[in-house]
């Protein structure tokens, strides 16, 4: 009997052996089980759960869907459009849990605290565009929930580079700080500066390879950001189907604002547009330099198309 009790104690206190990713996939846990296991590891206060439960029956919960990027691809627009659906509860701010070490060290309870209150039938969504290009993030998301549904919105890589520069340029202008011209970033010693971070962020196939190490392609839905700008409804329909949502968003929820030059949203008679920082005009750039940018991305784009089994209308 003593030997039996000793064996039982040893089974309880011995460290948990984490199986390989292949083993996990062959015997997959549900996302809720995985989330609860991780939550118990990170929770430090007994009243954490109580603070995340509302009297109306809603509660904060780990997201079941994350918009992982890409920066300047249209992530805010996509999140606002998804928020039209009654079964979506969206986090307002970019959380940066998986890519910022100071946040990640806080644990999953801190992450849950950043989520909106939602009802059991709703899907909680958060978006942080930097996730897509951060090497550590795919494994961290996988360790939290290997069943996560991921949304990735991409634009023509050259256009994304220009948008990336434009955002940083205006941020400096608002602070009355000078900022170099885009040519100074794009050209180095007479050649295209491939070390420019904005260019690296547009090498989609490199970052996608990292995500596909942990998630199958059918868990990652790619939204065409260029089409979302021109005609948002068909792209949003595809997202509804991917998330297995009932079709609640329709064409009447979108209208083109001629003053702003892009689509705005209409919800229960209330109209709203994205922040004025969206849709800014790109800087003028020499045609030959733009052609160099297009030529540089030609081969990486081809590799990306082969990787995901899909083509996009990019230069």
Secondary structure, 3 states (H helix, E strand, C coil): CHHHHHHHHHHHHCCCCCCCHHHHHHCCCCHHHHHHHHHHHHCCCCCHHHHCECCCCCEECCCCEEEEECCCCCHHHHHHHHCCCCCEEECCCCCCCCCCHHHHCCCHHHHHHCCCEECCCCEEEEECHHHCCCCCHHHHHHHHCCCCEEEEEECCHHHHHHHHHHHHHHHHHHCCCCCCCHHHHHEECCEECCCCHHHHHCCHHHHHHHHHCCCCHHHEEEEEHHHHHHCHHHHHHHHHHHCCCCCCCCHHHEEEECCCCEEEEEECCEEECCCCCCCCCCCCCCHHHHHHHHHHHHHHHHHHHHHHCCCCCCC
